[in-house]
Amino acid sequence: MKSSIAEMKSDSGEVGLVWYFLVDLEGPPSIVSTMMDHLGRDIDVIRRAFVKHPVSKKEECSGIVPVNYEDKLMPTKK
């Protein structure tokens, strides 16, 4: 656990223990505004942010490459 980077106070006094949460999720970009609104209503959430991670392109399988058996059966000239 880390100490708070900012001084935080509650009704009962100073808060010395702070929890940090990082949530990794996959979803369409359309949910960002809904989630920001939802997190903004929670008084315990101090800083909310969404970070778009770059997605690496996966190589697609090119399929089965056809083999020309006639070329393999023909004798090669030396």
DSSP file (Angstrom, degrees, kcal/mol; ACC not computed):
  #  RESIDUE AA STRUCTURE BP1 BP2  ACC     N-H-->O    O-->H-N    N-H-->O    O-->H-N    TCO  KAPPA ALPHA  PHI   PSI    X-CA   Y-CA   Z-CA
    1    1 A M              0   0    0      0, 0.0     2,-0.3     0, 0.0    18,-0.1   0.000 360.0 360.0 360.0 144.1    0.0    0.0    0.0
    2    2 A K        -     0   0    0     16,-0.4    16,-0.8     1,-0.0     2,-0.2  -0.734 360.0-112.2-106.4 155.1    1.1    3.5   -0.8
    3    3 A S        -     0   0    0     -2,-0.3    14,-0.1     1,-0.1    13,-0.1  -0.540  50.0 -87.5 -79.3 156.1    0.7    6.7    1.1
    4    4 A S        -     0   0    0     12,-0.4    -1,-0.1    -2,-0.2     4,-0.0  -0.319  22.7-146.8 -66.2 142.3   -1.6    9.2   -0.5
    5    5 A I  S    S+     0   0    0     -3,-0.1     2,-0.3     2,-0.0    -1,-0.1   0.628  87.6  39.5 -82.9 -13.5    0.0   11.7   -3.0
    6    6 A A  S    S-     0   0    0      0, 0.0     2,-0.5     0, 0.0    -2,-0.1  -0.940  96.7-100.0-131.4 155.3   -2.5   14.3   -1.8
    7    7 A E        -     0   0    0     -2,-0.3     2,-0.4     7,-0.0     9,-0.1  -0.632  43.9-169.0 -76.1 125.1   -3.9   15.2    1.5
    8    8 A M  E     -A   15   0A   0      7,-0.6     7,-2.6    -2,-0.5     2,-0.3  -0.935   5.8-172.0-120.5 139.8   -7.3   13.6    1.9
    9    9 A K  E     -A   14   0A   0     -2,-0.4     5,-0.2     5,-0.3     2,-0.2  -0.937   4.0-172.3-129.4 151.2   -9.8   14.3    4.5
   10   10 A S  E >   -A   13   0A   0      3,-3.6     3,-1.3    -2,-0.3     5,-0.0  -0.701  48.2 -86.8-126.9-176.6  -13.1   12.8    5.5
   11   11 A D  T 3  S+     0   0    0      1,-0.3     3,-0.1    -2,-0.2    -2,-0.0   0.827 128.0  49.2 -62.9 -30.5  -15.8   13.8    8.0
   12   12 A S  T 3  S-     0   0    0      1,-0.3     2,-0.3     0, 0.0    -1,-0.3   0.415 124.2 -86.5 -92.4   3.4  -14.0   11.9   10.7
   13   13 A G  E <  S-A   10   0A   0     -3,-1.3    -3,-3.6     2,-0.0    -1,-0.3  -0.913  75.7  -7.5 131.9-158.4  -10.6   13.4   10.0
   14   14 A E  E     -A    9   0A   0     -2,-0.3     2,-0.5    -5,-0.2    -5,-0.3  -0.538  57.3-137.1 -81.1 141.6   -7.6   12.9    7.8
   15   15 A V  E     +A    8   0A   0     -7,-2.6    -7,-0.6    -2,-0.2   -11,-0.1  -0.861  22.8 175.8 -99.2 126.3   -7.4    9.7    5.7
   16   16 A G        +     0   0    0     -2,-0.5     2,-0.5     1,-0.1   -12,-0.4   0.584  62.0  64.8-104.9 -13.1   -4.0    8.0    5.7
   17   17 A L        +     0   0    0    -14,-0.1     2,-0.4     2,-0.0    -1,-0.1  -0.949  58.9 178.6-119.8 126.8   -4.8    5.0    3.7
   18   18 A V        -     0   0    0    -16,-0.8   -16,-0.4    -2,-0.5     2,-0.4  -0.972  16.0-146.8-128.0 139.5   -5.7    5.1    0.0
   19   19 A W        -     0   0    0     -2,-0.4     2,-0.4   -18,-0.1    -2,-0.0  -0.878   8.7-156.2-106.1 137.6   -6.5    2.3   -2.4
   20   20 A Y        -     0   0    0     -2,-0.4     2,-0.4     2,-0.0    -2,-0.0  -0.931   9.1-168.0-111.7 136.3   -5.7    2.5   -6.1
   21   21 A F        -     0   0    0     -2,-0.4     2,-0.5     2,-0.0    -2,-0.0  -0.980   9.1-170.6-126.6 137.4   -7.6    0.4   -8.6
   22   22 A L        -     0   0    0     -2,-0.4     2,-0.5     2,-0.0    -2,-0.0  -0.993   9.8-166.0-124.6 122.9   -6.8   -0.3  -12.2
   23   23 A V        -     0   0    0     -2,-0.5     2,-0.6     2,-0.0    -2,-0.0  -0.940   4.8-160.6-115.0 127.0   -9.4   -2.0  -14.3
   24   24 A D        +     0   0    0     -2,-0.5     2,-0.3     2,-0.0    -2,-0.0  -0.926  24.9 160.7-106.7 121.3   -8.6   -3.5  -17.7
   25   25 A L        -     0   0    0     -2,-0.6     2,-0.5     2,-0.1    -2,-0.0  -0.961  33.5-137.3-140.1 157.5  -11.6   -4.1  -19.8
   26   26 A E        +     0   0    0     -2,-0.3    -2,-0.0     0, 0.0     0, 0.0  -0.947  44.0 125.7-112.8 134.9  -12.6   -4.6  -23.4
   27   27 A G        -     0   0    0     -2,-0.5    -2,-0.1     0, 0.0     5,-0.0  -0.975  59.6 -72.9-173.9 168.3  -15.6   -2.9  -24.9
   28   28 A P    >   -     0   0    0      0, 0.0     3,-1.8     0, 0.0     4,-0.2  -0.386  45.1-114.4 -71.5 152.7  -16.8   -0.7  -27.6
   29   29 A P  G >  S+     0   0    0      0, 0.0     3,-1.4     0, 0.0     4,-0.4   0.714 108.3  77.2 -59.8 -19.1  -15.9    3.0  -27.5
   30   30 A S  G 3  S+     0   0    0      1,-0.2     4,-0.5     2,-0.1     3,-0.2   0.695  85.6  60.9 -67.5 -17.4  -19.6    3.8  -27.0
   31   31 A I  G <> S+     0   0    0     -3,-1.8     4,-2.6     1,-0.2    -1,-0.2   0.601  81.8  83.9 -84.8  -9.7  -19.5    2.7  -23.3
   32   32 A V  H <> S+     0   0    0     -3,-1.4     4,-2.7    -4,-0.2     5,-0.2   0.931  90.5  46.0 -61.8 -47.6  -16.9    5.3  -22.3
   33   33 A S  H  > S+     0   0    0     -4,-0.4     4,-2.0    -3,-0.2    -1,-0.2   0.882 114.2  49.4 -65.2 -36.5  -19.3    8.2  -21.8
   34   34 A T  H  > S+     0   0    0     -4,-0.5     4,-2.3     2,-0.2    -1,-0.2   0.915 113.1  46.3 -66.7 -42.8  -21.7    6.0  -19.8
   35   35 A M  H  X S+     0   0    0     -4,-2.6     4,-2.9     2,-0.2     5,-0.2   0.895 111.0  51.8 -67.9 -39.7  -18.9    4.7  -17.6
   36   36 A M  H  X S+     0   0    0     -4,-2.7     4,-2.0    -5,-0.2    -1,-0.2   0.909 111.6  47.8 -62.6 -40.9  -17.5    8.2  -17.0
   37   37 A D  H  X S+     0   0    0     -4,-2.0     4,-1.0    -5,-0.2    -2,-0.2   0.916 112.9  48.5 -64.6 -43.4  -20.9    9.4  -15.9
   38   38 A H  H >< S+     0   0    0     -4,-2.3     3,-0.6     1,-0.2     4,-0.5   0.923 114.3  44.5 -63.9 -45.7  -21.3    6.4  -13.6
   39   39 A L  H >< S+     0   0    0     -4,-2.9     3,-0.8     1,-0.2     6,-0.3   0.816 106.7  61.6 -69.4 -30.0  -17.9    6.8  -12.0
   40   40 A G  H 3< S+     0   0    0     -4,-2.0    -1,-0.2    -5,-0.2    -2,-0.2   0.752  98.8  56.4 -67.5 -24.1  -18.5   10.6  -11.7
   41   41 A R  T << S+     0   0    0     -4,-1.0     2,-0.6    -3,-0.6    -1,-0.2   0.651  87.0  90.6 -81.3 -15.8  -21.5   10.0   -9.4
   42   42 A D    X   -     0   0    0     -3,-0.8     3,-1.1    -4,-0.5    -4,-0.0  -0.716  65.0-156.1 -85.3 121.0  -19.4    7.9   -6.9
   43   43 A I  T 3  S+     0   0    0     -2,-0.6    -1,-0.1     1,-0.2    -4,-0.0   0.715  90.9  60.6 -71.2 -18.3  -18.0   10.2   -4.2
   44   44 A D  T 3  S+     0   0    0      2,-0.0     2,-0.7    -3,-0.0    -1,-0.2   0.646  84.1  87.8 -83.1 -14.3  -15.2    7.8   -3.5
   45   45 A V    <   +     0   0    0     -3,-1.1     3,-0.2    -6,-0.3    -1,-0.0  -0.769  50.0 171.8 -88.3 116.8  -13.8    7.9   -7.0
   46   46 A I        +     0   0    0     -2,-0.7     2,-0.5     1,-0.3    -1,-0.2   0.891  67.0  20.8 -92.7 -46.9  -11.3   10.8   -7.1
   47   47 A R        -     0   0    0      2,-0.0     2,-0.4     0, 0.0    -1,-0.3  -0.980  67.5-177.9-129.3 121.8   -9.7   10.5  -10.5
   48   48 A R        +     0   0    0     -2,-0.5     2,-0.3    -3,-0.2   -12,-0.0  -0.943  11.7 156.5-120.1 141.7  -11.3    8.6  -13.4
   49   49 A A        -     0   0    0     -2,-0.4     2,-0.4     2,-0.0    -2,-0.0  -0.988  29.0-145.9-159.3 151.2   -9.8    8.0  -16.8
   50   50 A F        -     0   0    0     -2,-0.3     2,-0.5     2,-0.0    -2,-0.0  -0.982  14.5-163.8-120.2 135.6   -9.9    5.7  -19.8
   51   51 A V        -     0   0    0     -2,-0.4     2,-0.7     2,-0.0    -2,-0.0  -0.978  14.7-138.4-121.5 127.5   -6.8    5.0  -21.8
   52   52 A K        -     0   0    0     -2,-0.5    -2,-0.0     3,-0.0     3,-0.0  -0.756  18.2-150.8 -86.9 119.4   -7.1    3.4  -25.2
   53   53 A H        -     0   0    0     -2,-0.7     2,-0.1     1,-0.1    -2,-0.0  -0.721  22.9-110.8 -88.0 136.5   -4.4    0.8  -25.7
   54   54 A P        -     0   0    0      0, 0.0     2,-0.6     0, 0.0    -1,-0.1  -0.443  29.4-135.5 -66.2 138.5   -3.2    0.2  -29.2
   55   55 A V        -     0   0    0     -2,-0.1     2,-0.2     3,-0.0    -3,-0.0  -0.840  13.9-132.5 -98.6 125.7   -4.3   -3.2  -30.6
   56   56 A S        -     0   0    0     -2,-0.6     2,-0.3     1,-0.1    -1,-0.0  -0.548  24.9-114.8 -77.0 140.4   -1.6   -5.1  -32.3
   57   57 A K        -     0   0    0     -2,-0.2     2,-0.4     1,-0.0    -1,-0.1  -0.583  25.3-140.9 -76.5 132.0   -2.7   -6.5  -35.7
   58   58 A K        -     0   0    0     -2,-0.3     2,-0.3     1,-0.0    -1,-0.0  -0.768  20.7-115.6 -92.4 137.0   -2.8  -10.3  -35.7
   59   59 A E        -     0   0    0     -2,-0.4     2,-0.3     1,-0.1    -1,-0.0  -0.546  29.7-135.7 -72.4 130.6   -1.6  -11.9  -38.9
   60   60 A E        -     0   0    0     -2,-0.3     2,-0.3     1,-0.1    -1,-0.1  -0.608  24.4-102.3 -86.4 148.4   -4.3  -13.8  -40.6
   61   61 A C        -     0   0    0     -2,-0.3     3,-0.1     1,-0.1    -1,-0.1  -0.507  21.7-148.7 -68.5 130.2   -3.7  -17.2  -42.0
   62   62 A S        -     0   0    0      1,-0.3    -1,-0.1    -2,-0.3     2,-0.1   0.514  41.8-125.8 -80.2  -3.0   -3.3  -17.1  -45.7
   63   63 A G        -     0   0    0      2,-0.1     2,-0.5     0, 0.0    -1,-0.3  -0.379  50.1 -26.1  91.2-171.4   -4.8  -20.5  -46.0
   64   64 A I        -     0   0    0     -2,-0.1    -3,-0.0    -3,-0.1     3,-0.0  -0.669  60.9-135.4 -82.6 127.2   -3.4  -23.6  -47.7
   65   65 A V        -     0   0    0     -2,-0.5     2,-0.1     1,-0.1    -2,-0.1  -0.722  25.9-119.5 -82.9 123.4   -1.0  -22.8  -50.5
   66   66 A P        -     0   0    0      0, 0.0     2,-0.4     0, 0.0    -1,-0.1  -0.384  24.0-141.4 -66.6 139.9   -1.8  -25.1  -53.5
   67   67 A V        -     0   0    0     -2,-0.1     2,-1.1     3,-0.0     3,-0.1  -0.862   5.2-137.9-104.3 133.2    1.0  -27.4  -54.5
   68   68 A N     >  -     0   0    0     -2,-0.4     4,-1.0     1,-0.2     3,-0.4  -0.782  20.4-176.8 -91.0 100.6    1.8  -28.0  -58.2
   69   69 A Y  H  > S+     0   0    0     -2,-1.1     4,-1.7     1,-0.2    -1,-0.2   0.768  76.1  66.0 -71.8 -25.0    2.4  -31.7  -58.2
   70   70 A E  H  > S+     0   0    0      1,-0.2     4,-1.4     2,-0.2    -1,-0.2   0.902 100.8  50.0 -63.2 -40.1    3.3  -31.8  -61.9
   71   71 A D  H  4 S+     0   0    0     -3,-0.4    -1,-0.2     1,-0.2    -2,-0.2   0.850 109.8  51.2 -66.1 -33.6    6.4  -29.6  -61.3
   72   72 A K  H  < S+     0   0    0     -4,-1.0    -1,-0.2     1,-0.2    -2,-0.2   0.821 110.9  48.0 -73.7 -29.7    7.5  -32.0  -58.5
   73   73 A L  H  < S+     0   0    0     -4,-1.7    -1,-0.2     2,-0.1    -2,-0.2   0.715  91.2  94.0 -84.6 -20.7    7.1  -35.1  -60.7
   74   74 A M  S  < S-     0   0    0     -4,-1.4     2,-0.1    -5,-0.2     0, 0.0  -0.500  84.6-112.7 -71.5 137.4    9.0  -33.6  -63.7
   75   75 A P        -     0   0    0      0, 0.0     2,-0.3     0, 0.0    -1,-0.1  -0.450  29.5-128.3 -68.6 143.5   12.7  -34.5  -63.8
   76   76 A T        -     0   0    0     -2,-0.1     2,-0.3    -4,-0.1    -4,-0.0  -0.739  17.7-121.5 -94.0 142.7   15.0  -31.5  -63.2
   77   77 A K              0   0    0     -2,-0.3    -1,-0.0     1,-0.1     0, 0.0  -0.648 360.0 360.0 -83.7 136.3   17.9  -30.8  -65.6
   78   78 A K              0   0    0     -2,-0.3    -1,-0.1     0, 0.0    -2,-0.0   0.398 360.0 360.0-110.1 360.0   21.3  -30.8  -64.2
